[in-house]
Amino acid sequence: MKDRMKRSNEIEEKVETNNEKKSKVRKISTAVDFIASTRARLSEVSSEVKSKPIGPYHRKKTKSKKEAKRRRKKEKPIVRSHGPEFYFDLNRWKIIDIKELQNLILHLLTDEGRRPEWLYIEKEEEIKKVVFLMIPGLDPSLFGLTAETVVKAKGPLNWEKLQEKGLFGNSDLKLSENLPILPKIFSHGCVTRASGDTKRMFNPTGNLFNCFLSEAQKGSVKHKEIPENIYERIYSCLLTPEEMAQNDYPLPTCMAKEGQVLPDDWVEVPMKASDIFIKEEFTRKNFKILSIDCEMCKSNDLSVLTRVSIVDIDCNVVYDELVMPEEPITDYLTPFSGITEERLKGVTTNIKDVQNRLLELVDSDTVLIGHSLECDLKALKFTHPYVIDTSILYTNSGGIFSKSSLKMLSHQWLKRSIQVDDGKIVGHDSIEDAKAAMDLVKLKLNNGLDFDKSYENLIQRLERYNKTSAFIDYVGKVQLLGVDAKHSIKCTNDDEVFAGVLNAISNNRNHIYHNFIWGKFKDLENLPEHENDKLTTLKQLNDRIEKIYSCLPAYTAFIVSSGSGNAREWENLYRKKMNSGVNWTAQDQEIYEKELLKGKIGLTFFRVKSDCENLDESEDK
């Protein structure tokens, strides 16, 4: 009996011990689960904190609680809104490319377009309208900043910090007095870079409006109907006077500024300004089409004419002549020109003889064709208003605003190899090149201007998503980029642009809604020399921006950009560099690169109009 009791007690003790052990295991397991779940929650909270904007931008990681406290105290949100708003992410900050602005517009208004990684958009689905003002001249130089300085900025430029450093408001232009609307509306100015390469920059407006077409999208693009009248098609291929000037073409007297005359050794067909570029007259005439190509050699740093070839629309050779330049040839450039000393032996034809023959072949009813034809016309010392340039006509083939070589275009579109012989690269043959240029133009005339299209206009892209646009700009840009807009206004001054933008915004009340409104002001770009006139221009711009912003409906994305920087000096240097008769030094190149950077770097400003906003109060936020 005692043994049985003893055994029973031992069993009970073991059971209690086992129960205690199980209880401890359960407690430990529960603790482990709790710790794991806590860690997971902390991780979630941490990721939420990292991804959610604080104030107008993300704060950088802090090294200590003390530093975090100091930073929280120092940084105050510039804008706090219950509606949509833009915020900047300093951890992903970079200089803004013009293409990113295009992406932002598409992202806000369509199902495509990428949100820039440096930008957080709160309640972006509520933004239904974008108003974009392009204001050349509103660049770093206006604020006393250099391009070299602002490209080193690690975030958007803060107005308060600019004022602390004496940069904003203390210049001769007294910006805080004459342009106070900028810091009222915008918390920061964002450094922007125009597209380009190490040698040049591309037009920021054109770059913004040209949208790349994928292979799938190319099939869905509506091609424009090809006009029956061949001369109407030819007219649409001509370079406009603005395009000729932009591409450094020698301008004939009928297109040049008043008082500007050609050098004595240049020739042209006499024409009146009132007689050119009248479409109705052009399409009724029987125009002669000629394609020209020249070969040049070097006389020291000067390019000199050594051969000229001309073919008609059927590619029959109407003129082909070797030319002996007056200057001694120092480099025949045979791999490129195909010209040798032996070929020029006995040649007596000079440039004056060529010019006389040109005046026999070319009249006021002639269209000249060529590839980068401005180079040939300069070599010939000849000007003409009606020109078609295949390097511009086929700009899309090489990418936006980049010119493709004639060799590449010929291979791509004519399935023809030029400048080769039995697979080996040889010098250019001017007859072969003139024929290639002519055939490329005929391809456009037969298939339509956009048959090779790899880009489409931003307005067309928005239209495919049933988004309407208003385009208010100067005459040339409207003809080039704004023809597809539902509402377009050709302006001759900034007063007309201002009235047009206000009209496009106010049409909202008349049930004419535009999702995208574009306006471009040019007065600031051409600031007058007189100090009082400069201040007047700034005050006018200030009043216009303030009025436009106050008229915007709530939840409108408002973007103001200079597009680029001050490129005037770079443009002058570019023309000088392209002039084959100018000696280009290492010092010239150094200045060129500095001015190119200055020309590329601009500023862009972002804001979303809130539903209850007072500009006077925004200064204190």
C-alpha positions in Angstrom: 0.0 0.0 0.0 2.8 2.4 1.0 4.7 1.5 -2.2 1.5 2.2 -4.3 1.1 5.6 -2.6 4.7 6.4 -3.2 4.5 5.5 -6.8 1.3 7.6 -7.2 3.0 10.6 -5.7 6.0 10.2 -8.0 3.7 10.1 -11.0 1.9 13.2 -9.9 5.2 15.0 -9.4 6.3 14.0 -12.9 3.0 15.2 -14.4 3.3 18.6 -12.6 6.9 18.9 -13.8 5.9 18.1 -17.4 3.0 20.6 -17.2 5.4 23.2 -15.9 7.7 22.5 -18.7 4.9 22.7 -21.3 3.7 25.9 -19.7 7.2 27.4 -20.0 7.5 26.3 -23.6 4.1 27.9 -24.4 5.2 31.1 -22.7 8.5 31.1 -24.6 6.7 30.3 -27.9 4.2 33.1 -27.2 7.1 35.5 -26.5 8.9 34.5 -29.7 5.7 35.0 -31.7 5.2 38.4 -30.0 8.7 39.5 -30.8 8.4 38.3 -34.4 5.1 40.1 -34.9 6.4 43.2 -33.3 9.5 43.2 -35.5 7.3 42.7 -38.5 5.0 45.6 -37.5 8.1 47.8 -36.8 9.4 47.0 -40.3 6.0 47.9 -41.8 5.9 51.2 -39.9 9.5 51.9 -40.9 8.8 51.3 -44.6 5.7 53.5 -44.3 7.7 56.3 -42.8 10.4 56.0 -45.4 7.9 56.0 -48.3 5.6 58.8 -47.0 6.5 62.4 -47.7 7.1 64.7 -44.8 6.4 68.3 -45.6 7.3 69.4 -49.1 9.9 66.7 -49.5 11.4 63.6 -47.9 14.0 64.3 -45.2 17.4 62.7 -45.5 18.3 60.0 -43.0 19.5 61.4 -39.7 22.4 60.2 -37.7 21.0 60.9 -34.2 17.8 61.8 -32.4 19.3 65.2 -31.6 19.9 65.9 -35.2 16.5 64.6 -36.1 14.9 67.0 -33.6 17.0 69.9 -34.9 16.0 69.1 -38.5 12.3 68.8 -37.6 12.4 72.2 -35.9 14.2 73.8 -38.9 12.2 72.3 -41.7 8.6 73.5 -42.0 6.2 72.3 -44.6 5.9 75.0 -47.3 2.5 73.8 -48.4 -0.1 71.8 -46.6 -3.2 70.9 -48.6 -6.1 68.6 -48.2 -6.1 68.1 -52.0 -3.5 67.0 -54.5 0.1 68.4 -54.2 3.6 67.9 -55.4 6.4 66.9 -53.0 10.1 66.5 -53.7 12.1 63.4 -52.7 15.6 64.5 -51.8 16.9 60.9 -51.6 16.1 60.5 -55.3 16.8 64.0 -56.4 18.5 64.7 -59.8 18.6 67.5 -62.4 15.4 67.4 -64.3 15.4 66.5 -68.0 12.9 68.1 -70.3 11.6 64.6 -71.3 10.6 64.0 -67.6 8.3 67.0 -67.9 6.6 65.3 -70.8 6.4 62.1 -68.8 4.8 64.0 -65.9 2.1 65.5 -68.2 1.3 62.1 -69.7 1.3 60.5 -66.3 -1.2 63.0 -64.9 -3.6 63.1 -67.9 -3.3 59.6 -69.4 -2.7 56.0 -68.6 0.9 56.2 -69.7 3.9 58.3 -68.7 6.1 57.6 -65.7 6.0 59.6 -62.5 9.5 61.0 -62.0 11.2 59.2 -59.2 12.1 62.5 -57.5 8.5 63.6 -57.3 5.7 62.3 -55.0 2.2 63.3 -56.0 -0.4 63.3 -53.3 -4.0 62.4 -54.6 -2.8 62.6 -58.1 -6.0 61.1 -59.4 -7.8 64.4 -58.6 -5.6 66.4 -61.0 -7.5 66.7 -64.3 -5.8 69.8 -65.9 -2.2 70.9 -66.6 -1.3 74.4 -67.4 2.3 74.8 -68.6 3.9 78.2 -69.1 7.3 78.2 -71.0 9.2 81.4 -70.0 12.7 81.5 -71.5 14.9 83.8 -69.5 13.5 82.6 -66.1 16.8 80.8 -65.6 19.6 80.8 -63.0 21.3 83.8 -64.5 18.3 85.9 -63.7 18.8 85.2 -60.0 22.6 85.8 -60.1 23.4 82.1 -60.2 25.7 80.3 -62.5 25.1 77.0 -64.3 28.2 75.6 -62.7 26.8 76.4 -59.3 23.3 75.1 -59.6 24.2 71.8 -61.2 25.9 70.9 -57.9 22.7 71.5 -55.9 21.6 68.3 -54.0 18.0 69.3 -54.2 15.6 72.0 -55.5 16.6 75.6 -54.8 14.8 77.0 -51.7 13.8 80.7 -51.9 14.5 81.3 -48.2 18.1 79.9 -48.6 18.6 82.0 -51.7 17.6 85.1 -49.7 19.8 84.1 -46.8 22.8 84.0 -49.2 21.8 87.3 -50.7 21.0 85.8 -54.1 17.2 86.4 -54.4 16.0 90.0 -54.0 19.3 91.7 -53.8 20.3 91.9 -57.5 20.1 95.0 -59.6 16.7 93.7 -60.9 15.3 93.7 -57.3 13.5 90.4 -57.9 11.8 90.3 -54.5 10.1 93.6 -55.4 9.5 93.1 -59.1 8.9 89.3 -59.3 7.5 88.5 -55.8 4.9 86.1 -57.2 7.4 83.2 -57.6 8.1 82.6 -53.9 4.4 83.2 -53.2 3.3 80.3 -55.5 6.3 78.0 -55.6 8.3 76.7 -52.6 11.3 75.8 -54.8 12.9 76.2 -58.1 14.1 73.0 -59.7 17.2 72.8 -61.9 16.4 71.7 -65.4 18.6 70.6 -68.3 17.7 70.9 -71.9 18.5 67.7 -74.0 21.6 67.6 -76.2 25.1 66.2 -76.5 28.6 67.6 -75.8 28.4 69.7 -79.0 24.9 71.2 -79.1 21.5 71.4 -77.4 18.1 70.6 -78.7 15.1 72.9 -78.8 13.4 72.3 -75.4 9.9 73.1 -76.8 10.2 70.6 -79.6 11.7 68.1 -77.3 8.8 68.4 -74.9 6.2 68.0 -77.6 7.7 65.0 -79.5 6.6 61.7 -78.0 8.3 58.4 -79.0 6.2 55.9 -80.8 6.5 52.2 -80.0 6.1 49.7 -82.8 2.6 48.9 -81.6 1.7 52.6 -81.5 3.0 53.3 -85.0 0.2 51.2 -86.5 -2.5 53.2 -84.6 -1.3 56.7 -85.7 -3.6 58.5 -88.0 -1.6 59.6 -91.0 -2.5 62.9 -92.6 -4.3 62.7 -95.9 -1.8 63.2 -98.8 -2.9 66.3 -100.9 -3.6 65.6 -104.6 -1.7 68.7 -105.7 2.0 67.8 -105.9 3.1 71.3 -105.3 1.1 71.5 -102.1 3.1 68.4 -101.0 6.3 70.1 -102.0 5.3 73.3 -100.1 4.8 71.3 -96.9 8.4 70.0 -97.3 10.0 73.4 -97.5 12.0 74.9 -94.7 10.2 77.8 -93.1 12.2 81.1 -92.7 12.5 80.3 -89.0 13.9 76.8 -89.7 16.4 78.2 -92.1 17.6 80.7 -89.5 17.7 78.0 -86.8 19.8 75.8 -89.0 22.2 78.5 -90.0 21.2 78.8 -93.6 22.4 81.9 -95.5 19.3 84.0 -95.8 18.4 85.7 -99.1 17.9 89.4 -99.1 14.1 89.0 -99.4 14.1 87.2 -96.0 16.9 89.0 -94.2 16.5 91.8 -91.7 16.2 95.3 -93.0 19.6 96.8 -93.9 21.2 93.3 -94.0 23.0 92.8 -97.4 24.9 89.9 -98.9 28.7 90.1 -99.3 29.9 91.2 -102.7 31.0 87.8 -103.8 27.6 86.2 -103.1 24.8 85.8 -105.6 21.0 85.2 -105.5 17.9 85.2 -107.7 16.2 88.6 -107.1 12.9 88.1 -105.4 10.5 90.3 -103.4 9.6 89.5 -99.8 5.9 89.9 -100.7 6.1 87.2 -103.3 7.5 84.3 -101.3 5.9 81.7 -99.1 2.3 82.4 -100.4 0.9 78.9 -100.4 -2.0 79.7 -102.8 0.4 81.2 -105.4 3.0 78.4 -104.8 0.6 75.6 -105.5 -0.6 77.1 -108.8 2.9 77.4 -110.3 4.9 74.9 -112.2 8.0 74.6 -110.0 11.3 73.2 -111.2 13.0 70.8 -108.6 16.8 70.5 -108.5 19.0 68.5 -106.1 22.5 69.9 -105.4 25.5 68.3 -103.8 29.1 69.7 -103.5 32.5 68.4 -102.6 35.0 70.5 -100.6 38.7 70.4 -99.9 40.7 72.3 -97.3 42.8 75.4 -97.7 44.3 75.6 -94.2 41.2 76.0 -92.0 39.0 77.1 -94.9 36.7 74.8 -96.8 36.8 75.4 -100.6 34.6 74.3 -103.4 36.1 71.6 -105.7 33.0 70.0 -107.3 29.3 70.7 -107.8 26.7 68.4 -109.2 23.0 69.1 -109.9 20.3 66.6 -110.9 16.6 67.2 -111.9 13.5 65.5 -110.4 14.1 62.5 -112.7 17.7 62.2 -111.4 19.1 63.3 -114.8 22.4 65.2 -114.4 21.9 68.8 -115.5 25.3 70.1 -114.3 28.5 68.5 -113.0 31.7 70.4 -112.8 35.1 70.2 -111.1 36.1 73.6 -109.6 39.6 75.0 -109.1 39.5 77.2 -105.9 41.5 80.5 -105.8 43.1 79.4 -102.5 45.8 76.8 -102.5 44.6 73.3 -101.4 46.3 72.0 -98.3 44.2 68.9 -97.8 42.2 67.2 -100.5 40.2 65.2 -97.9 40.1 62.4 -100.5 38.5 59.8 -98.2 35.5 62.1 -97.9 35.5 64.2 -101.0 36.8 61.7 -103.6 38.9 64.6 -105.0 42.6 64.1 -105.7 45.3 66.4 -107.0 45.3 64.4 -110.2 41.6 65.0 -110.8 42.0 68.8 -110.6 44.9 69.0 -113.0 43.9 71.2 -115.9 40.6 72.4 -114.3 40.0 76.1 -115.0 36.4 76.5 -113.8 36.2 78.8 -110.8 33.4 79.6 -108.4 32.3 82.7 -110.4 31.7 80.4 -113.4 29.6 78.1 -111.2 27.6 81.0 -109.8 26.8 82.2 -113.3 25.6 78.8 -114.3 23.5 78.6 -111.2 21.7 81.8 -112.1 20.9 80.2 -115.5 19.5 77.1 -113.9 17.7 78.5 -110.9 14.9 81.1 -111.0 12.2 82.3 -108.6 10.1 79.1 -109.4 12.8 76.7 -108.4 13.1 74.5 -105.3 16.5 73.4 -104.3 17.0 70.0 -102.5 20.1 68.8 -100.6 21.3 67.1 -97.4 22.5 69.7 -94.9 22.1 72.0 -97.9 23.3 75.1 -95.9 26.9 73.8 -96.2 26.6 73.5 -100.0 25.0 77.0 -100.3 27.8 78.5 -98.2 30.4 76.8 -100.4 28.7 78.1 -103.5 28.1 81.6 -102.0 24.5 81.4 -103.1 21.2 81.9 -101.4 17.6 80.9 -102.2 14.3 81.0 -100.2 12.9 77.7 -101.4 14.9 74.8 -100.0 14.2 71.2 -98.8 16.8 69.7 -96.5 16.6 65.9 -96.1 18.6 66.0 -92.9 15.6 67.9 -91.4 12.9 66.3 -93.4 13.9 62.9 -92.0 14.8 64.2 -88.5 12.7 61.4 -86.9 14.8 58.7 -88.4 17.8 59.4 -86.2 16.0 60.4 -83.1 14.5 63.6 -81.9 16.1 66.6 -83.4 19.2 64.7 -84.4 20.2 64.7 -88.0 20.9 61.4 -89.7 23.6 61.0 -92.3 22.7 60.7 -96.0 24.4 57.3 -96.0 22.2 56.0 -93.2 19.0 57.4 -94.7 19.8 56.0 -98.1 20.4 52.5 -96.6 17.3 52.7 -94.4 14.7 54.0 -96.8 16.1 53.5 -100.3 17.8 50.2 -99.6 20.8 51.7 -101.4 24.4 51.7 -100.3 26.2 55.0 -101.1 29.8 56.1 -100.5 31.0 52.5 -100.9 32.6 50.5 -103.7 32.7 46.7 -103.6 32.0 46.8 -99.9 34.8 49.3 -99.2 34.2 52.8 -97.9 35.2 55.4 -100.6 34.9 59.1 -100.9 31.6 60.8 -101.6 30.3 61.0 -105.2 28.3 64.3 -105.5 26.1 63.0 -108.3 25.3 59.8 -106.3 24.5 62.0 -103.2 22.4 64.4 -105.1 20.3 61.6 -106.5 19.9 60.0 -103.1 18.6 63.3 -101.7 16.2 63.7 -104.6 14.9 60.1 -104.1 14.4 60.6 -100.4 12.2 63.7 -101.1 10.2 61.8 -103.7 9.6 59.1 -101.1 8.1 61.6 -98.8 6.0 63.2 -101.6 4.6 59.8 -102.6 4.0 58.3 -99.1 3.3 61.4 -97.0 5.4 63.4 -94.6 4.9 61.1 -91.7 5.3 57.7 -93.3 8.7 57.3 -91.5 7.3 58.7 -88.3 8.8 57.4 -85.0 7.5 60.3 -82.9 4.2 62.0 -82.5 3.1 65.3 -81.1 2.2 65.5 -77.4 -1.1 67.0 -78.4 -1.9 64.1 -80.7 -0.9 61.7 -77.9 -3.3 63.4 -75.5 -6.0 63.4 -78.1 -5.8 59.6 -78.3 -6.9 59.6 -74.6 -9.7 62.0 -75.4 -7.8 64.9 -73.7 -8.1 68.3 -75.4 -5.4 70.9 -75.6 -5.1 74.6 -76.1 -1.8 75.9 -77.7 -1.0 79.6 -77.4 2.4 80.6 -78.9 4.1 82.7 -81.5 3.2 82.1 -85.1 6.0 79.8 -86.1 5.6 77.4 -83.2 1.8 77.2 -83.7 2.4 76.2 -87.3 5.0 73.7 -86.3 3.6 72.1 -83.1 0.1 73.5 -82.4 -1.9 72.7 -85.5 -3.6 69.6 -83.9 -4.7 71.5 -80.8 -8.5 72.0 -80.4 -7.8 75.6 -79.6 -4.7 77.3 -81.0 -3.8 81.0 -81.1 -1.0 82.5 -83.3 0.5 85.4 -81.3 2.9 88.2 -82.2 3.6 89.5 -78.7 3.3 88.5 -75.0 0.1 90.5 -74.5 -1.7 88.2 -77.0 -0.2 85.1 -75.3 -1.5 86.3 -71.9 -5.0 87.0 -73.3 -5.0 83.7 -75.1 -4.1 81.7 -72.0 -6.7 83.5 -69.8 -9.3 82.8 -72.5 -8.4 79.1 -72.6 -8.7 78.9 -68.8 -12.0 80.9 -68.7 -13.5 78.7 -71.4 -14.0 76.2 -68.6 -17.0 78.3 -67.5 -18.4 78.1 -71.0 -18.2 74.3 -71.0 -15.2 74.3 -73.3 -12.8 72.3 -71.2 -9.1 71.9 -72.0 -7.0 69.3 -70.1 -3.7 70.7 -71.3 -3.0 74.4 -71.8 0.3 75.6 -73.2 1.5 79.2 -73.3 4.9 80.7 -74.1 6.1 84.2 -73.1 9.2 85.7 -74.8 9.6 89.2 -73.4 11.9 88.0 -70.5 14.2 86.2 -73.0 14.7 89.5 -74.8 15.2 91.8 -71.8 15.7 95.4 -73.0 19.0 97.2 -72.2 17.5 100.1 -70.3 17.1 99.5 -66.6 13.6 100.9 -66.3 12.4 98.8 -69.2 13.8 95.7 -67.6 11.9 96.4 -64.4 8.7 97.0 -66.3 9.1 93.7 -68.1 9.6 91.9 -64.8 6.6 93.6 -63.2 4.4 92.7 -66.3 5.5 89.1 -66.1 4.8 89.0 -62.3 1.3 90.3 -62.9 0.6 87.9 -65.7 1.7 84.8 -63.7 -0.3 86.0 -60.7 -3.5 86.6 -62.8 -3.2 83.2 -64.6 -2.7 81.3 -61.3 -5.6 83.1 -59.6 -7.9 82.1 -62.5 -6.9 78.4 -62.4 -9.6 76.0 -61.3 -8.8 74.0 -58.2 -6.6 70.9 -58.5 -4.9 72.2 -61.6 -1.2 71.3 -62.0 0.7 74.5 -62.7 4.1 74.1 -64.2 6.4 77.1 -65.2 9.7 76.4 -66.9 12.4 78.3 -68.7 13.1 75.1 -70.7 16.8 76.0 -71.0 19.2 78.7 -69.9 20.6 81.8 -71.6 21.9 80.3 -74.9 22.5 83.5 -76.9 26.3 83.5 -76.6 26.4 79.7 -77.3 24.4 80.3 -80.5 26.8 82.9 -81.6 29.8 80.6 -80.9 28.0 77.7 -82.7 27.6 79.7 -85.8 31.3 80.7 -85.6 32.3 77.1 -85.1 30.2 76.0 -88.1 31.8 78.6 -90.3 34.6 76.8 -92.0 36.6 80.0 -92.6 37.1 80.7 -88.9 40.2 79.6 -87.0 38.9 77.6 -83.9 41.2 77.5 -80.9 41.4 75.5 -77.7 40.3 78.6 -75.8 37.3 79.0 -78.1 36.4 75.4 -77.3 36.7 76.0 -73.6 34.4 79.0 -73.8 32.1 77.1 -76.1 31.6 74.3 -73.6 31.0 76.7 -70.7 28.4 78.6 -72.7 26.7 75.4 -73.9 26.2 74.4 -70.2 24.9 77.8 -69.5 22.5 77.5 -72.4 21.2 74.1 -71.3 20.6 74.8 -67.6 17.2 76.3 -66.7 14.6 76.2 -63.9 11.2 74.6 -63.5 8.6 75.3 -60.9 5.7 73.0 -59.8 2.5 73.6 -57.9 -1.1 72.3 -57.7 -3.8 74.9 -57.1 -5.7 74.1 -54.0 -9.5 74.5 -53.6 -9.2 77.2 -50.9 -6.1 79.3 -51.4 -4.9 82.8 -50.6 -1.6 83.9 -52.2 -1.0 86.4 -49.4 -1.2 83.6 -46.8 1.1 81.2 -48.7 4.1 83.3 -47.9 3.8 82.4 -44.2 3.3 78.7 -44.8 
